[in-house]
Amino acid sequence: MNLNVTPLSDALGGEITGGNFSKNLNNNEKEFLYNCFLKYHLLCIRSSKLSSKELYKLAIIFGTPFTEVTRNHWDLEVPEISILNSTYVNLSDKPKNPKLNRRNGWHTDHSFKKDPPKATILHAHEIPSYGGHTRFCNTNKAYDDLPKNKKEFLNSLSAVHCYDTQRAPARPVERTAYEIKETPDVVHPLILNHDETNIKSIYFNANRTDRIVGYDRKKSDEILDEIDNHVTQNKYRYDHKWNIGDIIIWDNRCLIHSVNVDYPIKEPRIHLRTLIKRNKN
């Protein structure tokens, strides 16, 4: 086996080198990748550009890919793979205030679903000359650093997650009437037990976590604001500077992420993405 892993930071992440990911991997290579994923929470696989079909073959090592809510991004041949074009075509496309761009907010993917994805896979096809980094924070480390009494308090709480929340400064992609029916509000525990490793993480999404169950809006916002400030500290963070061909696989059960939306106009920024189903106990 030629695959190697090197830590990307003290906070999280491992870099995978030495493979040809356009071809089928053997069982040892698949097991190695999956074990590294559980250990590091995020893998950066250095690769050449893959087609949607090739990326799908790699994705199934980590579980079952599924389609996104918004259908307009689907690859028609492989609908489980979405083609995300975040290029700024005109000056008006680029936000003057980054907070008003949805991707800038710290989030974990699709927490508005009853069964959110355990992992996200993002594959760089076109990258601008600067900016556009994807940033990650380790919410397991953030939980571990809390004092015992704070852990006990947060373990007793649940939160409502919505497709949209008034707490978020930017609005999401509009849904069709059918998509609205697919995405009612859901409740998740504030502290998530990882279903494979049993680690505990703070399950928070600045774009979707609306309120704490059983608390009024003011007290709920105080709790969520404190969590937001805690989990996004630099000591829990890794910023990924993309290269064409990079494949990032991250664990939504213990990481949050955001995008540096400051990158040039008219320079393509295109990724392939798929989501991996969470295991059901």
C-alpha positions in Angstrom: 0.0 0.0 0.0 1.3 3.4 -1.0 -1.0 5.6 1.0 0.5 7.9 3.7 -1.1 10.2 6.2 0.4 13.4 7.8 -1.3 15.6 10.3 -2.5 18.9 8.9 -2.7 20.8 12.2 -2.8 20.4 16.0 -6.6 21.0 15.9 -7.7 18.4 13.3 -7.1 16.9 9.9 -4.8 14.5 8.0 -3.3 14.8 4.6 -3.4 11.6 2.4 -0.8 11.2 -0.3 0.4 8.3 -2.5 -2.7 7.1 -4.2 -4.4 7.1 -7.6 -8.0 7.8 -6.7 -9.4 7.6 -10.2 -8.9 3.8 -9.9 -10.5 1.2 -7.6 -8.7 1.0 -4.2 -8.0 -2.4 -2.5 -9.6 -3.3 0.8 -6.5 -2.4 2.8 -6.5 1.1 1.3 -10.2 1.5 2.0 -9.8 0.5 5.6 -6.8 2.8 6.0 -8.7 5.8 4.7 -11.7 5.1 6.9 -9.7 4.7 10.0 -7.8 7.9 9.3 -11.1 9.7 8.8 -12.3 8.6 12.3 -9.0 9.5 13.8 -8.4 12.9 12.2 -12.1 14.0 11.6 -11.0 15.4 8.3 -8.9 14.1 5.4 -7.3 16.1 2.6 -6.7 13.6 -0.2 -4.3 15.0 -2.7 -5.6 13.9 -6.1 -6.0 14.9 -9.7 -9.5 16.0 -10.9 -12.0 13.2 -10.7 -15.3 12.8 -12.7 -18.6 12.6 -10.8 -18.6 8.8 -11.3 -15.0 8.5 -10.0 -15.8 10.6 -7.0 -18.9 8.6 -6.2 -16.8 5.4 -6.2 -14.4 7.0 -3.7 -17.3 8.3 -1.6 -18.9 4.9 -1.0 -15.8 4.0 1.1 -17.2 6.3 3.7 -20.8 5.3 3.5 -23.9 5.8 1.4 -24.0 9.1 -0.6 -27.4 10.8 -1.0 -28.9 13.7 -2.9 -29.1 17.3 -1.7 -32.4 19.1 -0.9 -32.0 21.6 -3.7 -32.1 19.7 -7.0 -30.7 22.4 -9.3 -27.1 21.5 -8.4 -27.4 17.7 -9.1 -25.2 16.1 -11.7 -27.8 14.6 -14.0 -25.8 11.4 -14.6 -24.9 11.0 -10.9 -27.5 12.9 -8.9 -25.8 12.1 -5.6 -23.0 14.4 -6.7 -23.8 18.1 -6.8 -21.8 20.6 -8.9 -21.3 23.8 -6.9 -20.3 26.9 -8.8 -19.5 29.7 -6.4 -17.8 31.9 -9.0 -18.4 35.7 -8.7 -19.5 36.5 -12.3 -20.1 40.2 -11.6 -19.1 42.7 -8.9 -22.6 42.6 -7.5 -22.2 38.9 -6.8 -19.5 39.5 -4.3 -20.8 40.5 -0.8 -19.4 43.8 0.6 -20.1 42.4 4.1 -19.0 38.7 4.3 -21.5 38.1 7.1 -24.3 38.5 4.5 -23.0 35.5 2.6 -24.4 32.2 3.8 -21.2 30.2 3.3 -19.3 32.5 5.6 -21.3 31.4 8.7 -20.0 28.5 10.8 -22.1 25.5 10.2 -22.4 21.7 10.0 -24.1 20.5 6.8 -27.8 19.8 6.8 -28.5 19.9 10.5 -32.0 21.0 9.6 -32.7 17.3 8.6 -33.9 14.7 11.0 -31.0 12.5 10.0 -28.1 14.9 9.0 -25.1 13.6 7.0 -22.3 12.1 8.9 -19.8 13.4 6.4 -19.3 15.8 3.5 -17.0 15.3 0.6 -15.9 18.3 -1.4 -13.6 18.1 -4.5 -11.9 21.1 -6.1 -12.2 21.4 -9.9 -11.5 25.1 -10.3 -9.9 27.4 -7.7 -9.4 31.2 -7.8 -5.9 32.7 -7.4 -6.5 33.8 -3.8 -9.1 33.5 -1.1 -11.9 31.0 -1.0 -10.3 28.9 1.8 -12.6 26.5 3.7 -12.2 26.8 7.5 -12.9 24.1 10.0 -13.3 24.0 13.8 -13.1 20.9 16.1 -16.2 20.8 18.3 -15.0 17.7 20.1 -11.9 19.5 21.4 -14.1 22.5 22.2 -16.4 20.2 24.3 -13.5 18.4 26.0 -12.1 21.8 27.2 -15.3 22.8 29.0 -15.4 22.6 32.8 -17.4 19.7 34.2 -20.4 21.7 35.4 -20.7 23.3 31.9 -20.6 19.9 30.3 -23.3 18.6 32.6 -25.5 21.6 31.8 -25.1 21.4 28.0 -25.6 17.6 28.0 -29.1 18.3 29.4 -30.1 20.5 26.5 -31.6 20.1 23.0 -31.9 22.7 20.2 -34.3 23.4 17.4 -32.7 23.4 13.9 -34.4 25.1 11.0 -33.8 25.5 7.3 -33.6 29.2 8.2 -33.3 31.0 11.5 -33.5 34.6 12.5 -30.2 34.2 14.3 -28.4 33.9 10.9 -27.6 37.2 9.2 -27.9 35.8 5.7 -30.8 34.0 4.1 -30.5 30.5 2.5 -31.4 29.3 -1.0 -35.1 29.5 -1.5 -37.0 26.2 -1.5 -39.8 25.1 -3.7 -43.2 24.2 -2.0 -42.2 20.5 -2.3 -38.8 21.2 -0.7 -40.4 23.1 2.2 -42.6 20.0 3.0 -39.4 17.9 3.0 -37.7 20.2 5.6 -39.7 20.8 8.7 -38.0 22.0 11.9 -36.2 19.3 13.9 -34.7 18.9 17.3 -31.2 17.6 18.0 -29.2 17.2 21.3 -26.8 20.1 21.9 -24.1 17.6 22.8 -23.8 14.8 20.2 -22.4 11.3 21.0 -20.5 10.1 18.0 -22.1 6.9 16.9 -18.8 5.2 15.9 -16.2 6.5 18.3 -18.4 7.6 21.2 -16.6 11.0 21.6 -18.8 13.9 22.5 -19.0 17.1 20.5 -21.0 20.4 20.6 -23.6 20.1 17.9 -24.1 23.7 16.8 -24.8 25.4 13.4 -24.8 29.2 13.3 -26.9 29.1 10.1 -29.5 26.6 11.4 -29.6 26.3 15.2 -32.6 28.5 16.1 -33.2 28.1 19.8 -32.7 26.0 22.9 -35.8 23.9 23.8 -37.5 25.1 27.0 -35.9 28.5 27.2 -37.2 31.9 26.1 -35.5 33.6 23.1 -33.3 35.9 25.2 -31.8 33.2 27.4 -31.5 30.8 24.5 -29.6 33.4 22.5 -27.2 33.9 25.4 -26.4 30.2 25.6 -26.0 29.8 21.8 -23.9 33.0 21.5 -21.6 31.7 24.2 -21.2 28.4 22.4 -20.6 30.2 19.1 -17.7 32.2 20.6 -16.2 29.1 22.3 -16.2 26.6 19.5 -14.7 29.1 16.9 -11.5 29.9 18.8 -8.3 29.7 16.8 -7.0 26.8 18.8 -9.8 24.6 17.4 -9.3 25.7 13.9 -7.7 24.6 10.6 -8.0 26.7 7.4 -7.7 24.7 4.1 -6.1 26.5 1.2 -7.4 24.6 -1.9 -5.4 23.1 -4.7 -7.1 21.8 -7.8 -7.8 18.1 -7.3 -8.0 18.2 -3.5 -10.7 16.0 -2.0 -11.7 17.0 1.5 -13.8 14.6 3.6 -14.9 15.8 7.0 -17.0 14.5 9.8 -20.1 16.6 10.5 -20.6 15.0 13.8 -17.6 16.8 15.3 -16.6 19.6 13.0 -18.1 22.9 11.8 -16.9 24.8 8.8 -17.2 28.1 6.9 -15.9 29.7 3.7 -13.6 32.7 3.2 -15.8 34.4 0.6 -13.2 37.0 -0.3 -11.9 35.9 -3.6 -11.6 37.5 -7.1 -14.4 38.2 -9.5 -14.6 36.2 -12.8 -12.1 33.6 -11.5 -13.9 30.2 -11.4 -14.5 28.4 -8.1 -16.1 25.1 -8.8 -16.4 22.0 -6.5 -18.1 18.6 -6.7 -19.9 17.7 -3.5 -21.7 14.8 -2.0 -23.1 14.0 1.5 -22.8 10.7 3.3 -25.7 9.2 5.3 -25.3 8.9 9.1 -25.3 5.4 10.6 -28.6 4.6 12.3 -28.3 2.7 15.6 
